[in-house]
């Protein structure tokens, strides 16, 4: 980045404030032996206050602002939400050798169907009148300059 240039970076905040992610992790946790809680997922590794700002500062940038902002994760319908979250987001599973990332699609169809039903039930309270899920979430936003 050139001197004076700016960068804005975001990261997911506290897992309890990410309804769509939390619904998926809870569904996986309910149906998959060894599935870890949402807090163990790397997507939340920069959620702690100052974590993202510290990373940018360590890269030689001057942090000007860090704030938490409310966002909505919107999807066309519940099926689109589930397709996105189950393809994009894995979850940590304890193994004999530590842990590994898995997706719900790695499991038998019965497990996938049960997880889908559980996940969609958890997001049902957030359906809009037109059937679209609007899932509250929170992000950490950091503005830094060189």
Biotite code that builds the C-alpha atoms (Angstrom):
import biotite.structure as struc

atoms = struc.array([
    struc.Atom([0.000, 0.000, 0.000], chain_id="A", res_id=1, res_name="UNK", atom_name="CA", element="C"),
    struc.Atom([1.283, 3.452, -0.786], chain_id="A", res_id=2, res_name="UNK", atom_name="CA", element="C"),
    struc.Atom([1.949, 5.890, 2.079], chain_id="A", res_id=3, res_name="UNK", atom_name="CA", element="C"),
    struc.Atom([-1.294, 7.525, 3.179], chain_id="A", res_id=4, res_name="UNK", atom_name="CA", element="C"),
    struc.Atom([-3.351, 4.702, 1.668], chain_id="A", res_id=5, res_name="UNK", atom_name="CA", element="C"),
    struc.Atom([-6.224, 3.268, 3.676], chain_id="A", res_id=6, res_name="UNK", atom_name="CA", element="C"),
    struc.Atom([-7.525, -0.210, 4.244], chain_id="A", res_id=7, res_name="UNK", atom_name="CA", element="C"),
    struc.Atom([-10.830, -1.264, 5.759], chain_id="A", res_id=8, res_name="UNK", atom_name="CA", element="C"),
    struc.Atom([-10.995, -4.811, 7.043], chain_id="A", res_id=9, res_name="UNK", atom_name="CA", element="C"),
    struc.Atom([-13.808, -6.805, 8.573], chain_id="A", res_id=10, res_name="UNK", atom_name="CA", element="C"),
    struc.Atom([-14.076, -9.997, 10.577], chain_id="A", res_id=11, res_name="UNK", atom_name="CA", element="C"),
    struc.Atom([-16.923, -11.873, 12.162], chain_id="A", res_id=12, res_name="UNK", atom_name="CA", element="C"),
    struc.Atom([-17.679, -10.867, 15.715], chain_id="A", res_id=13, res_name="UNK", atom_name="CA", element="C"),
    struc.Atom([-18.812, -12.999, 18.633], chain_id="A", res_id=14, res_name="UNK", atom_name="CA", element="C"),
    struc.Atom([-20.454, -16.271, 17.499], chain_id="A", res_id=15, res_name="UNK", atom_name="CA", element="C"),
    struc.Atom([-23.511, -15.538, 19.654], chain_id="A", res_id=16, res_name="UNK", atom_name="CA", element="C"),
    struc.Atom([-24.150, -12.517, 17.405], chain_id="A", res_id=17, res_name="UNK", atom_name="CA", element="C"),
    struc.Atom([-24.057, -14.440, 14.110], chain_id="A", res_id=18, res_name="UNK", atom_name="CA", element="C"),
    struc.Atom([-27.460, -16.137, 13.921], chain_id="A", res_id=19, res_name="UNK", atom_name="CA", element="C"),
    struc.Atom([-26.950, -17.888, 10.577], chain_id="A", res_id=20, res_name="UNK", atom_name="CA", element="C"),
    struc.Atom([-23.579, -19.308, 11.516], chain_id="A", res_id=21, res_name="UNK", atom_name="CA", element="C"),
    struc.Atom([-24.728, -20.247, 14.998], chain_id="A", res_id=22, res_name="UNK", atom_name="CA", element="C"),
    struc.Atom([-27.749, -22.124, 13.611], chain_id="A", res_id=23, res_name="UNK", atom_name="CA", element="C"),
    struc.Atom([-25.476, -24.179, 11.365], chain_id="A", res_id=24, res_name="UNK", atom_name="CA", element="C"),
    struc.Atom([-22.955, -24.939, 14.097], chain_id="A", res_id=25, res_name="UNK", atom_name="CA", element="C"),
    struc.Atom([-25.713, -25.914, 16.542], chain_id="A", res_id=26, res_name="UNK", atom_name="CA", element="C"),
    struc.Atom([-27.262, -28.230, 13.946], chain_id="A", res_id=27, res_name="UNK", atom_name="CA", element="C"),
    struc.Atom([-23.897, -29.865, 13.268], chain_id="A", res_id=28, res_name="UNK", atom_name="CA", element="C"),
    struc.Atom([-23.152, -30.117, 16.982], chain_id="A", res_id=29, res_name="UNK", atom_name="CA", element="C"),
    struc.Atom([-26.511, -31.825, 17.592], chain_id="A", res_id=30, res_name="UNK", atom_name="CA", element="C"),
    struc.Atom([-26.016, -34.485, 14.931], chain_id="A", res_id=31, res_name="UNK", atom_name="CA", element="C"),
    struc.Atom([-22.307, -35.103, 14.489], chain_id="A", res_id=32, res_name="UNK", atom_name="CA", element="C"),
    struc.Atom([-20.283, -36.856, 17.202], chain_id="A", res_id=33, res_name="UNK", atom_name="CA", element="C"),
    struc.Atom([-17.259, -34.757, 18.144], chain_id="A", res_id=34, res_name="UNK", atom_name="CA", element="C"),
    struc.Atom([-18.468, -31.558, 16.471], chain_id="A", res_id=35, res_name="UNK", atom_name="CA", element="C"),
    struc.Atom([-17.121, -28.604, 18.391], chain_id="A", res_id=36, res_name="UNK", atom_name="CA", element="C"),
    struc.Atom([-18.972, -25.504, 19.555], chain_id="A", res_id=37, res_name="UNK", atom_name="CA", element="C"),
    struc.Atom([-19.111, -22.417, 17.342], chain_id="A", res_id=38, res_name="UNK", atom_name="CA", element="C"),
    struc.Atom([-16.499, -20.630, 19.461], chain_id="A", res_id=39, res_name="UNK", atom_name="CA", element="C"),
    struc.Atom([-13.903, -23.159, 18.250], chain_id="A", res_id=40, res_name="UNK", atom_name="CA", element="C"),
    struc.Atom([-14.331, -22.225, 14.590], chain_id="A", res_id=41, res_name="UNK", atom_name="CA", element="C"),
    struc.Atom([-11.504, -20.240, 12.950], chain_id="A", res_id=42, res_name="UNK", atom_name="CA", element="C"),
    struc.Atom([-14.009, -17.789, 11.379], chain_id="A", res_id=43, res_name="UNK", atom_name="CA", element="C"),
    struc.Atom([-14.282, -16.253, 14.850], chain_id="A", res_id=44, res_name="UNK", atom_name="CA", element="C"),
    struc.Atom([-10.523, -16.118, 15.507], chain_id="A", res_id=45, res_name="UNK", atom_name="CA", element="C"),
    struc.Atom([-10.446, -12.321, 15.096], chain_id="A", res_id=46, res_name="UNK", atom_name="CA", element="C"),
    struc.Atom([-13.609, -11.647, 17.117], chain_id="A", res_id=47, res_name="UNK", atom_name="CA", element="C"),
    struc.Atom([-11.889, -10.572, 20.331], chain_id="A", res_id=48, res_name="UNK", atom_name="CA", element="C"),
    struc.Atom([-11.577, -6.809, 20.851], chain_id="A", res_id=49, res_name="UNK", atom_name="CA", element="C"),
    struc.Atom([-8.340, -5.613, 19.302], chain_id="A", res_id=50, res_name="UNK", atom_name="CA", element="C"),
    struc.Atom([-7.531, -8.869, 17.464], chain_id="A", res_id=51, res_name="UNK", atom_name="CA", element="C"),
    struc.Atom([-8.063, -7.584, 13.910], chain_id="A", res_id=52, res_name="UNK", atom_name="CA", element="C"),
    struc.Atom([-6.611, -4.158, 14.763], chain_id="A", res_id=53, res_name="UNK", atom_name="CA", element="C"),
    struc.Atom([-3.555, -5.883, 16.239], chain_id="A", res_id=54, res_name="UNK", atom_name="CA", element="C"),
    struc.Atom([-3.029, -7.863, 13.068], chain_id="A", res_id=55, res_name="UNK", atom_name="CA", element="C"),
    struc.Atom([-3.107, -4.707, 10.945], chain_id="A", res_id=56, res_name="UNK", atom_name="CA", element="C"),
    struc.Atom([-0.838, -2.850, 13.377], chain_id="A", res_id=57, res_name="UNK", atom_name="CA", element="C"),
    struc.Atom([1.643, -5.742, 13.255], chain_id="A", res_id=58, res_name="UNK", atom_name="CA", element="C"),
    struc.Atom([1.687, -5.301, 9.457], chain_id="A", res_id=59, res_name="UNK", atom_name="CA", element="C"),
    struc.Atom([2.895, -1.729, 9.953], chain_id="A", res_id=60, res_name="UNK", atom_name="CA", element="C"),
    struc.Atom([-0.417, 0.075, 9.600], chain_id="A", res_id=61, res_name="UNK", atom_name="CA", element="C"),
    struc.Atom([-1.726, 2.813, 11.877], chain_id="A", res_id=62, res_name="UNK", atom_name="CA", element="C"),
    struc.Atom([-5.150, 1.802, 13.165], chain_id="A", res_id=63, res_name="UNK", atom_name="CA", element="C"),
    struc.Atom([-7.558, 4.739, 13.152], chain_id="A", res_id=64, res_name="UNK", atom_name="CA", element="C"),
    struc.Atom([-10.784, 3.095, 14.160], chain_id="A", res_id=65, res_name="UNK", atom_name="CA", element="C"),
    struc.Atom([-12.225, -0.204, 15.319], chain_id="A", res_id=66, res_name="UNK", atom_name="CA", element="C"),
    struc.Atom([-15.944, -0.663, 15.774], chain_id="A", res_id=67, res_name="UNK", atom_name="CA", element="C"),
    struc.Atom([-18.580, -3.346, 15.890], chain_id="A", res_id=68, res_name="UNK", atom_name="CA", element="C"),
    struc.Atom([-21.378, -2.975, 13.393], chain_id="A", res_id=69, res_name="UNK", atom_name="CA", element="C"),
    struc.Atom([-24.655, -4.806, 13.041], chain_id="A", res_id=70, res_name="UNK", atom_name="CA", element="C"),
    struc.Atom([-25.267, -6.468, 9.699], chain_id="A", res_id=71, res_name="UNK", atom_name="CA", element="C"),
    struc.Atom([-27.886, -8.768, 8.229], chain_id="A", res_id=72, res_name="UNK", atom_name="CA", element="C"),
    struc.Atom([-26.997, -11.885, 6.296], chain_id="A", res_id=73, res_name="UNK", atom_name="CA", element="C"),
    struc.Atom([-29.803, -12.043, 3.738], chain_id="A", res_id=74, res_name="UNK", atom_name="CA", element="C"),
    struc.Atom([-30.653, -15.017, 1.535], chain_id="A", res_id=75, res_name="UNK", atom_name="CA", element="C"),
    struc.Atom([-33.270, -15.557, -1.176], chain_id="A", res_id=76, res_name="UNK", atom_name="CA", element="C"),
    struc.Atom([-35.034, -18.239, 0.867], chain_id="A", res_id=77, res_name="UNK", atom_name="CA", element="C"),
    struc.Atom([-34.256, -20.825, 3.565], chain_id="A", res_id=78, res_name="UNK", atom_name="CA", element="C"),
    struc.Atom([-33.024, -23.327, 0.980], chain_id="A", res_id=79, res_name="UNK", atom_name="CA", element="C"),
    struc.Atom([-30.543, -20.774, -0.385], chain_id="A", res_id=80, res_name="UNK", atom_name="CA", element="C"),
    struc.Atom([-29.318, -20.070, 3.146], chain_id="A", res_id=81, res_name="UNK", atom_name="CA", element="C"),
    struc.Atom([-28.775, -23.765, 3.813], chain_id="A", res_id=82, res_name="UNK", atom_name="CA", element="C"),
    struc.Atom([-27.084, -24.361, 0.451], chain_id="A", res_id=83, res_name="UNK", atom_name="CA", element="C"),
    struc.Atom([-24.680, -21.491, 1.115], chain_id="A", res_id=84, res_name="UNK", atom_name="CA", element="C"),
    struc.Atom([-23.864, -22.288, 4.724], chain_id="A", res_id=85, res_name="UNK", atom_name="CA", element="C"),
    struc.Atom([-23.504, -26.032, 4.226], chain_id="A", res_id=86, res_name="UNK", atom_name="CA", element="C"),
    struc.Atom([-21.186, -25.625, 1.224], chain_id="A", res_id=87, res_name="UNK", atom_name="CA", element="C"),
    struc.Atom([-19.086, -22.698, 2.441], chain_id="A", res_id=88, res_name="UNK", atom_name="CA", element="C"),
    struc.Atom([-18.835, -23.165, 6.180], chain_id="A", res_id=89, res_name="UNK", atom_name="CA", element="C"),
    struc.Atom([-17.221, -26.193, 7.733], chain_id="A", res_id=90, res_name="UNK", atom_name="CA", element="C"),
    struc.Atom([-17.127, -27.000, 11.428], chain_id="A", res_id=91, res_name="UNK", atom_name="CA", element="C"),
    struc.Atom([-14.367, -28.359, 13.644], chain_id="A", res_id=92, res_name="UNK", atom_name="CA", element="C"),
    struc.Atom([-14.625, -32.002, 14.709], chain_id="A", res_id=93, res_name="UNK", atom_name="CA", element="C"),
    struc.Atom([-12.492, -33.579, 17.416], chain_id="A", res_id=94, res_name="UNK", atom_name="CA", element="C"),
    struc.Atom([-10.417, -36.507, 16.179], chain_id="A", res_id=95, res_name="UNK", atom_name="CA", element="C"),
    struc.Atom([-7.842, -38.771, 17.779], chain_id="A", res_id=96, res_name="UNK", atom_name="CA", element="C"),
    struc.Atom([-5.134, -36.611, 16.243], chain_id="A", res_id=97, res_name="UNK", atom_name="CA", element="C"),
    struc.Atom([-6.576, -33.234, 17.322], chain_id="A", res_id=98, res_name="UNK", atom_name="CA", element="C"),
    struc.Atom([-9.291, -31.724, 15.184], chain_id="A", res_id=99, res_name="UNK", atom_name="CA", element="C"),
    struc.Atom([-10.272, -31.466, 11.538], chain_id="A", res_id=100, res_name="UNK", atom_name="CA", element="C"),
    struc.Atom([-12.652, -29.303, 9.540], chain_id="A", res_id=101, res_name="UNK", atom_name="CA", element="C"),
    struc.Atom([-15.670, -31.053, 8.054], chain_id="A", res_id=102, res_name="UNK", atom_name="CA", element="C"),
    struc.Atom([-18.800, -30.029, 6.152], chain_id="A", res_id=103, res_name="UNK", atom_name="CA", element="C"),
    struc.Atom([-22.199, -31.500, 6.771], chain_id="A", res_id=104, res_name="UNK", atom_name="CA", element="C"),
    struc.Atom([-22.039, -32.958, 3.245], chain_id="A", res_id=105, res_name="UNK", atom_name="CA", element="C"),
    struc.Atom([-19.235, -35.246, 4.467], chain_id="A", res_id=106, res_name="UNK", atom_name="CA", element="C"),
    struc.Atom([-21.792, -37.219, 6.498], chain_id="A", res_id=107, res_name="UNK", atom_name="CA", element="C"),
    struc.Atom([-24.511, -39.746, 5.596], chain_id="A", res_id=108, res_name="UNK", atom_name="CA", element="C"),
    struc.Atom([-27.730, -38.431, 4.083], chain_id="A", res_id=109, res_name="UNK", atom_name="CA", element="C"),
    struc.Atom([-29.722, -39.025, 7.270], chain_id="A", res_id=110, res_name="UNK", atom_name="CA", element="C"),
    struc.Atom([-27.286, -36.845, 9.250], chain_id="A", res_id=111, res_name="UNK", atom_name="CA", element="C"),
    struc.Atom([-27.423, -34.154, 6.543], chain_id="A", res_id=112, res_name="UNK", atom_name="CA", element="C"),
    struc.Atom([-31.215, -34.137, 6.548], chain_id="A", res_id=113, res_name="UNK", atom_name="CA", element="C"),
    struc.Atom([-31.435, -33.958, 10.341], chain_id="A", res_id=114, res_name="UNK", atom_name="CA", element="C"),
    struc.Atom([-28.907, -31.107, 10.439], chain_id="A", res_id=115, res_name="UNK", atom_name="CA", element="C"),
    struc.Atom([-30.782, -29.242, 7.705], chain_id="A", res_id=116, res_name="UNK", atom_name="CA", element="C"),
    struc.Atom([-34.080, -29.565, 9.560], chain_id="A", res_id=117, res_name="UNK", atom_name="CA", element="C"),
    struc.Atom([-32.444, -28.394, 12.806], chain_id="A", res_id=118, res_name="UNK", atom_name="CA", element="C"),
    struc.Atom([-30.651, -25.482, 11.139], chain_id="A", res_id=119, res_name="UNK", atom_name="CA", element="C"),
    struc.Atom([-33.710, -24.264, 9.266], chain_id="A", res_id=120, res_name="UNK", atom_name="CA", element="C"),
    struc.Atom([-35.831, -24.492, 12.419], chain_id="A", res_id=121, res_name="UNK", atom_name="CA", element="C"),
    struc.Atom([-33.303, -22.256, 14.169], chain_id="A", res_id=122, res_name="UNK", atom_name="CA", element="C"),
    struc.Atom([-33.498, -19.553, 11.484], chain_id="A", res_id=123, res_name="UNK", atom_name="CA", element="C"),
    struc.Atom([-37.298, -19.732, 11.073], chain_id="A", res_id=124, res_name="UNK", atom_name="CA", element="C"),
    struc.Atom([-37.916, -16.899, 13.581], chain_id="A", res_id=125, res_name="UNK", atom_name="CA", element="C"),
    struc.Atom([-35.919, -14.582, 11.277], chain_id="A", res_id=126, res_name="UNK", atom_name="CA", element="C"),
    struc.Atom([-37.983, -15.160, 8.132], chain_id="A", res_id=127, res_name="UNK", atom_name="CA", element="C"),
    struc.Atom([-39.363, -11.998, 6.592], chain_id="A", res_id=128, res_name="UNK", atom_name="CA", element="C"),
    struc.Atom([-42.987, -11.808, 5.355], chain_id="A", res_id=129, res_name="UNK", atom_name="CA", element="C"),
    struc.Atom([-41.768, -12.751, 1.854], chain_id="A", res_id=130, res_name="UNK", atom_name="CA", element="C"),
    struc.Atom([-40.008, -15.862, 3.224], chain_id="A", res_id=131, res_name="UNK", atom_name="CA", element="C"),
    struc.Atom([-36.446, -14.553, 3.012], chain_id="A", res_id=132, res_name="UNK", atom_name="CA", element="C"),
    struc.Atom([-34.212, -15.130, 6.030], chain_id="A", res_id=133, res_name="UNK", atom_name="CA", element="C"),
    struc.Atom([-32.674, -11.886, 7.329], chain_id="A", res_id=134, res_name="UNK", atom_name="CA", element="C"),
    struc.Atom([-30.198, -13.145, 9.898], chain_id="A", res_id=135, res_name="UNK", atom_name="CA", element="C"),
    struc.Atom([-28.722, -10.657, 12.362], chain_id="A", res_id=136, res_name="UNK", atom_name="CA", element="C"),
    struc.Atom([-24.989, -10.684, 12.710], chain_id="A", res_id=137, res_name="UNK", atom_name="CA", element="C"),
    struc.Atom([-22.186, -8.465, 13.890], chain_id="A", res_id=138, res_name="UNK", atom_name="CA", element="C"),
    struc.Atom([-18.861, -7.643, 12.293], chain_id="A", res_id=139, res_name="UNK", atom_name="CA", element="C"),
    struc.Atom([-15.693, -6.014, 13.527], chain_id="A", res_id=140, res_name="UNK", atom_name="CA", element="C"),
    struc.Atom([-14.698, -3.163, 11.232], chain_id="A", res_id=141, res_name="UNK", atom_name="CA", element="C"),
    struc.Atom([-11.206, -1.700, 11.355], chain_id="A", res_id=142, res_name="UNK", atom_name="CA", element="C"),
    struc.Atom([-9.890, 1.277, 9.400], chain_id="A", res_id=143, res_name="UNK", atom_name="CA", element="C"),
    struc.Atom([-6.111, 1.613, 9.133], chain_id="A", res_id=144, res_name="UNK", atom_name="CA", element="C"),
    struc.Atom([-3.615, 3.685, 7.120], chain_id="A", res_id=145, res_name="UNK", atom_name="CA", element="C"),
    struc.Atom([-0.045, 3.304, 6.049], chain_id="A", res_id=146, res_name="UNK", atom_name="CA", element="C"),
])
